[in-house]
């Protein structure tokens, strides 16, 4: 499936999930022992993809290939090598598909990204798996750990952010836990932070609307 705009992607994702009674999202959440509320994964996925597109646009990155991997059924995205599942502080969950190079996805940008509707920022947990839940190889595990570490440490020092890996829970995924070193309050935002984020919300919504109006060049690499 190829999408020409962000809005067309969102519309088709909602329609596909609804027509399937959210079965794929429900199975995905059950596999990770998450609350079986697939609507939370639909809404969370839409918000995380919005954020990724906004940051990628600011960085001048092409968007077509990434967007075309975000369909409801991951089997329809042959370029997708990994599925990143994000826990947005327990408020929602997101499934993001990426290629083997993890292109377009910026974990550091997303870590402090404000989710205005939920009044939280960032994420606390990630599960990295193959779209078909096949076993991750030892080479893949080491590569993923290295990629995640390089991404997060580019923006956050060890005295700012603590994170850890666990590949012993299930051979089909790599778990990543994250925690601010100093604040130790998860990803809840203070009243001051919420006020500031609401101001930023105006800019961010406009940015998303601009992306929605732009035609994505699906052949761009």
C-alpha atoms as a printed R data frame, in Angstrom:
    type eleno elety resid chain resno       x       y      z
1   ATOM     1    CA   UNK     A     1   0.000   0.000  0.000
2   ATOM     2    CA   UNK     A     2   1.292   3.443 -0.925
3   ATOM     3    CA   UNK     A     3   0.073   6.653  0.633
4   ATOM     4    CA   UNK     A     4   0.401  10.065 -0.961
5   ATOM     5    CA   UNK     A     5  -0.329  12.211  2.092
6   ATOM     6    CA   UNK     A     6  -0.330  11.879  5.851
7   ATOM     7    CA   UNK     A     7  -4.102  12.365  5.957
8   ATOM     8    CA   UNK     A     8  -4.706   9.558  3.487
9   ATOM     9    CA   UNK     A     9  -2.545   7.271  5.625
10  ATOM    10    CA   UNK     A    10  -4.409   8.122  8.824
11  ATOM    11    CA   UNK     A    11  -7.799   7.664  7.162
12  ATOM    12    CA   UNK     A    12  -6.873   4.249  5.755
13  ATOM    13    CA   UNK     A    13  -5.287   3.104  9.020
14  ATOM    14    CA   UNK     A    14  -8.442   3.930 10.949
15  ATOM    15    CA   UNK     A    15 -10.635   2.255  8.339
16  ATOM    16    CA   UNK     A    16  -8.507  -0.914  8.214
17  ATOM    17    CA   UNK     A    17  -8.378  -1.235 11.997
18  ATOM    18    CA   UNK     A    18 -12.114  -0.704 12.320
19  ATOM    19    CA   UNK     A    19 -12.999  -3.197  9.600
20  ATOM    20    CA   UNK     A    20 -10.813  -5.818 11.323
21  ATOM    21    CA   UNK     A    21 -12.292  -5.001 14.744
22  ATOM    22    CA   UNK     A    22  -8.722  -4.054 15.768
23  ATOM    23    CA   UNK     A    23  -7.734  -7.733 15.780
24  ATOM    24    CA   UNK     A    24  -4.111  -7.214 14.700
25  ATOM    25    CA   UNK     A    25  -3.557  -4.502 17.294
26  ATOM    26    CA   UNK     A    26  -5.257  -6.613 19.951
27  ATOM    27    CA   UNK     A    27  -3.052  -9.613 19.162
28  ATOM    28    CA   UNK     A    28   0.034  -7.399 19.180
29  ATOM    29    CA   UNK     A    29  -0.806  -6.048 22.632
30  ATOM    30    CA   UNK     A    30  -1.641  -9.496 23.966
31  ATOM    31    CA   UNK     A    31   1.736 -10.772 22.794
32  ATOM    32    CA   UNK     A    32   3.450  -8.146 24.976
33  ATOM    33    CA   UNK     A    33   1.056  -8.595 27.926
34  ATOM    34    CA   UNK     A    34  -0.261  -5.063 27.446
35  ATOM    35    CA   UNK     A    35  -3.826  -4.007 28.252
36  ATOM    36    CA   UNK     A    36  -6.060  -5.343 25.497
37  ATOM    37    CA   UNK     A    37  -7.396  -1.955 24.513
38  ATOM    38    CA   UNK     A    38  -6.463  -1.779 20.824
39  ATOM    39    CA   UNK     A    39  -7.997   1.665 20.415
40  ATOM    40    CA   UNK     A    40  -5.122   2.934 22.553
41  ATOM    41    CA   UNK     A    41  -2.659   1.463 20.064
42  ATOM    42    CA   UNK     A    42  -4.451   3.020 17.112
43  ATOM    43    CA   UNK     A    43  -4.462   6.497 18.648
44  ATOM    44    CA   UNK     A    44  -0.948   6.152 20.015
45  ATOM    45    CA   UNK     A    45   0.413   5.008 16.667
46  ATOM    46    CA   UNK     A    46  -1.158   7.985 14.920
47  ATOM    47    CA   UNK     A    47   0.377  10.420 17.403
48  ATOM    48    CA   UNK     A    48   3.841   8.887 17.280
49  ATOM    49    CA   UNK     A    49   3.853   8.785 13.474
50  ATOM    50    CA   UNK     A    50   2.767  12.445 13.481
51  ATOM    51    CA   UNK     A    51   5.717  13.333 15.685
52  ATOM    52    CA   UNK     A    52   8.203  11.322 13.632
53  ATOM    53    CA   UNK     A    53   7.032  12.989 10.427
54  ATOM    54    CA   UNK     A    54   7.309  16.445 11.984
55  ATOM    55    CA   UNK     A    55  10.883  15.885 13.175
56  ATOM    56    CA   UNK     A    56  11.896  14.226  9.915
57  ATOM    57    CA   UNK     A    57  10.516  17.162  7.955
58  ATOM    58    CA   UNK     A    58  12.524  19.604 10.060
59  ATOM    59    CA   UNK     A    59  15.626  17.513  9.357
60  ATOM    60    CA   UNK     A    60  14.882  17.443  5.624
61  ATOM    61    CA   UNK     A    61  14.464  13.665  5.522
62  ATOM    62    CA   UNK     A    62  12.337  11.937  2.864
63  ATOM    63    CA   UNK     A    63   9.086  10.587  4.259
64  ATOM    64    CA   UNK     A    64   7.601   8.323  1.601
65  ATOM    65    CA   UNK     A    65   9.260   5.029  2.457
66  ATOM    66    CA   UNK     A    66   8.668   5.439  6.172
67  ATOM    67    CA   UNK     A    67   4.992   6.303  5.776
68  ATOM    68    CA   UNK     A    68   4.426   3.392  3.424
69  ATOM    69    CA   UNK     A    69   5.603   0.983  6.139
70  ATOM    70    CA   UNK     A    70   2.976   2.173  8.622
71  ATOM    71    CA   UNK     A    71  -0.051   0.332  7.259
72  ATOM    72    CA   UNK     A    72  -2.366  -1.600  9.556
73  ATOM    73    CA   UNK     A    73  -1.148  -5.015  8.371
74  ATOM    74    CA   UNK     A    74   2.659  -5.219  8.682
75  ATOM    75    CA   UNK     A    75   2.704  -8.074  6.158
76  ATOM    76    CA   UNK     A    76   1.887  -5.488  3.504
77  ATOM    77    CA   UNK     A    77   5.151  -3.632  4.197
78  ATOM    78    CA   UNK     A    78   7.980  -5.781  2.781
79  ATOM    79    CA   UNK     A    79  10.591  -3.139  3.657
80  ATOM    80    CA   UNK     A    80   9.699  -3.298  7.351
81  ATOM    81    CA   UNK     A    81  12.329  -5.220  9.302
82  ATOM    82    CA   UNK     A    82  11.428  -4.279 12.868
83  ATOM    83    CA   UNK     A    83   8.399  -3.193 14.835
84  ATOM    84    CA   UNK     A    84   9.029  -0.724 17.658
85  ATOM    85    CA   UNK     A    85   6.251  -0.764 20.248
86  ATOM    86    CA   UNK     A    86   6.190   2.273 22.539
87  ATOM    87    CA   UNK     A    87   4.532   2.638 25.927
88  ATOM    88    CA   UNK     A    88   3.483   6.292 26.109
89  ATOM    89    CA   UNK     A    89   3.553   6.419 29.898
90  ATOM    90    CA   UNK     A    90   0.633   4.015 30.167
91  ATOM    91    CA   UNK     A    91  -1.707   6.453 28.411
92  ATOM    92    CA   UNK     A    92  -1.440   4.844 24.969
93  ATOM    93    CA   UNK     A    93   0.774   2.530 22.935
94  ATOM    94    CA   UNK     A    94   2.250   2.839 19.463
95  ATOM    95    CA   UNK     A    95   3.509   0.422 16.836
96  ATOM    96    CA   UNK     A    96   6.042   1.861 14.408
97  ATOM    97    CA   UNK     A    97   7.590  -0.122 11.573
98  ATOM    98    CA   UNK     A    98  11.147   0.594 10.440
99  ATOM    99    CA   UNK     A    99  13.651  -0.835  7.991
100 ATOM   100    CA   UNK     A   100  16.874  -2.585  8.945
101 ATOM   101    CA   UNK     A   101  18.718   0.749  9.231
102 ATOM   102    CA   UNK     A   102  16.067   2.234 11.550
103 ATOM   103    CA   UNK     A   103  15.831   5.183  9.176
104 ATOM   104    CA   UNK     A   104  13.610   8.178 10.041
105 ATOM   105    CA   UNK     A   105  13.050   7.004 13.636
106 ATOM   106    CA   UNK     A   106  14.746   9.270 16.209
107 ATOM   107    CA   UNK     A   107  14.362   7.866 19.699
108 ATOM   108    CA   UNK     A   108  16.024  10.849 21.370
109 ATOM   109    CA   UNK     A   109  13.566  13.289 19.797
110 ATOM   110    CA   UNK     A   110  10.614  11.165 20.854
111 ATOM   111    CA   UNK     A   111  11.822  10.654 24.427
112 ATOM   112    CA   UNK     A   112  10.837  14.148 25.552
113 ATOM   113    CA   UNK     A   113   8.131  14.736 22.975
114 ATOM   114    CA   UNK     A   114   4.924  16.085 24.555
115 ATOM   115    CA   UNK     A   115   1.725  14.107 24.071
116 ATOM   116    CA   UNK     A   116  -0.691  16.961 24.588
117 ATOM   117    CA   UNK     A   117  -3.866  14.906 24.804
118 ATOM   118    CA   UNK     A   118  -2.385  12.809 27.612
119 ATOM   119    CA   UNK     A   119  -0.437  15.542 29.453
120 ATOM   120    CA   UNK     A   120   2.687  13.393 29.522
121 ATOM   121    CA   UNK     A   121   5.924  13.432 27.603
122 ATOM   122    CA   UNK     A   122   8.001  10.738 25.964
123 ATOM   123    CA   UNK     A   123   7.822   7.025 26.665
124 ATOM   124    CA   UNK     A   124   8.929   4.614 29.369
125 ATOM   125    CA   UNK     A   125   9.290   1.295 27.557
126 ATOM   126    CA   UNK     A   126  10.033  -0.056 24.092
127 ATOM   127    CA   UNK     A   127   9.698  -3.557 22.685
128 ATOM   128    CA   UNK     A   128  11.588  -4.267 19.450
129 ATOM   129    CA   UNK     A   129  10.505  -7.273 17.407
130 ATOM   130    CA   UNK     A   130  10.184  -8.599 13.889
131 ATOM   131    CA   UNK     A   131   6.785  -7.849 12.336
132 ATOM   132    CA   UNK     A   132   6.054 -11.608 12.280
133 ATOM   133    CA   UNK     A   133   7.415 -12.197 15.800
134 ATOM   134    CA   UNK     A   134  10.141 -14.510 14.572
135 ATOM   135    CA   UNK     A   135  13.165 -14.964 16.818
136 ATOM   136    CA   UNK     A   136  15.731 -12.159 16.920
137 ATOM   137    CA   UNK     A   137  19.226 -13.406 16.204
138 ATOM   138    CA   UNK     A   138  22.182 -12.686 18.484
139 ATOM   139    CA   UNK     A   139  23.657 -10.464 15.782
140 ATOM   140    CA   UNK     A   140  20.432  -8.484 15.538
141 ATOM   141    CA   UNK     A   141  20.207  -8.089 19.301
142 ATOM   142    CA   UNK     A   142  23.691  -6.629 19.534
143 ATOM   143    CA   UNK     A   143  23.090  -4.372 16.560
144 ATOM   144    CA   UNK     A   144  19.799  -3.101 17.984
145 ATOM   145    CA   UNK     A   145  21.356  -2.430 21.381
146 ATOM   146    CA   UNK     A   146  24.139  -0.482 19.699
147 ATOM   147    CA   UNK     A   147  21.748   1.536 17.510
148 ATOM   148    CA   UNK     A   148  19.445   2.419 20.414
149 ATOM   149    CA   UNK     A   149  22.389   3.387 22.626
150 ATOM   150    CA   UNK     A   150  23.956   5.598 19.965
151 ATOM   151    CA   UNK     A   151  20.631   7.307 19.278
152 ATOM   152    CA   UNK     A   152  19.795   8.080 22.905
153 ATOM   153    CA   UNK     A   153  23.335   8.961 23.997
154 ATOM   154    CA   UNK     A   154  23.615  11.484 21.179
155 ATOM   155    CA   UNK     A   155  21.227  13.715 23.156
156 ATOM   156    CA   UNK     A   156  21.291  12.354 26.709
157 ATOM   157    CA   UNK     A   157  24.308  11.762 28.956
158 ATOM   158    CA   UNK     A   158  24.493   8.978 31.512
159 ATOM   159    CA   UNK     A   159  23.696  11.411 34.349
160 ATOM   160    CA   UNK     A   160  20.544  12.500 32.498
161 ATOM   161    CA   UNK     A   161  18.994   9.276 31.238
162 ATOM   162    CA   UNK     A   162  19.235   5.703 32.400
163 ATOM   163    CA   UNK     A   163  18.152   2.863 30.120
164 ATOM   164    CA   UNK     A   164  18.605  -0.876 30.068
165 ATOM   165    CA   UNK     A   165  18.002  -3.878 27.823
166 ATOM   166    CA   UNK     A   166  16.488  -7.285 28.492
167 ATOM   167    CA   UNK     A   167  16.462 -10.003 25.852
168 ATOM   168    CA   UNK     A   168  15.711 -12.819 28.284
169 ATOM   169    CA   UNK     A   169  11.958 -12.305 28.567
170 ATOM   170    CA   UNK     A   170  11.069 -13.640 25.118
171 ATOM   171    CA   UNK     A   171  13.280 -14.606 22.188
172 ATOM   172    CA   UNK     A   172  10.997 -12.703 19.822
173 ATOM   173    CA   UNK     A   173  11.673  -9.218 21.192
174 ATOM   174    CA   UNK     A   174  14.194  -6.934 22.868
175 ATOM   175    CA   UNK     A   175  12.883  -4.930 25.807
176 ATOM   176    CA   UNK     A   176  14.185  -1.426 26.547
177 ATOM   177    CA   UNK     A   177  13.366   0.375 29.799
178 ATOM   178    CA   UNK     A   178  14.042   4.087 30.308
179 ATOM   179    CA   UNK     A   179  14.090   6.442 33.286
180 ATOM   180    CA   UNK     A   180  15.221  10.015 33.909
181 ATOM   181    CA   UNK     A   181  18.132   9.928 36.337
182 ATOM   182    CA   UNK     A   182  17.345  13.018 38.424
183 ATOM   183    CA   UNK     A   183  13.593  13.545 38.422
184 ATOM   184    CA   UNK     A   184  12.553   9.930 38.949
185 ATOM   185    CA   UNK     A   185   8.931  10.817 38.271
186 ATOM   186    CA   UNK     A   186   8.393   8.871 35.103
187 ATOM   187    CA   UNK     A   187   7.085  11.003 32.275
188 ATOM   188    CA   UNK     A   188   4.446  13.041 34.066
189 ATOM   189    CA   UNK     A   189   4.705  16.749 33.307
190 ATOM   190    CA   UNK     A   190   4.608  19.456 35.934
191 ATOM   191    CA   UNK     A   191   1.963  22.196 35.790
192 ATOM   192    CA   UNK     A   192   4.565  24.623 34.434
193 ATOM   193    CA   UNK     A   193   5.662  22.123 31.823
194 ATOM   194    CA   UNK     A   194   2.056  21.529 30.777
195 ATOM   195    CA   UNK     A   195   1.548  25.256 30.309
196 ATOM   196    CA   UNK     A   196   4.675  25.488 28.181
197 ATOM   197    CA   UNK     A   197   3.694  22.421 26.196
198 ATOM   198    CA   UNK     A   198   0.286  23.911 25.461
199 ATOM   199    CA   UNK     A   199   2.046  26.893 23.900
200 ATOM   200    CA   UNK     A   200   4.205  24.558 21.853
201 ATOM   201    CA   UNK     A   201   1.081  22.640 20.865
202 ATOM   202    CA   UNK     A   202  -0.010  25.534 18.655
203 ATOM   203    CA   UNK     A   203   3.239  25.338 16.681
204 ATOM   204    CA   UNK     A   204   3.192  21.553 16.488
205 ATOM   205    CA   UNK     A   205  -0.406  21.323 15.277
206 ATOM   206    CA   UNK     A   206   0.370  23.807 12.529
207 ATOM   207    CA   UNK     A   207   3.385  21.728 11.561
208 ATOM   208    CA   UNK     A   208   1.280  18.596 11.317
209 ATOM   209    CA   UNK     A   209  -1.336  20.404  9.235
210 ATOM   210    CA   UNK     A   210   1.416  21.508  6.863
211 ATOM   211    CA   UNK     A   211   2.647  17.942  6.531
212 ATOM   212    CA   UNK     A   212  -0.913  16.777  5.882
213 ATOM   213    CA   UNK     A   213  -1.230  19.219  3.004
214 ATOM   214    CA   UNK     A   214   2.041  18.251  1.399
215 ATOM   215    CA   UNK     A   215   2.233  15.407 -1.084
216 ATOM   216    CA   UNK     A   216   4.759  12.814 -0.008
217 ATOM   217    CA   UNK     A   217   7.144  11.762 -2.763
218 ATOM   218    CA   UNK     A   218   6.979   7.995 -2.373
219 ATOM   219    CA   UNK     A   219   9.821   7.424 -4.805
220 ATOM   220    CA   UNK     A   220  12.257   9.619 -2.921
221 ATOM   221    CA   UNK     A   221  15.052   7.763 -1.156
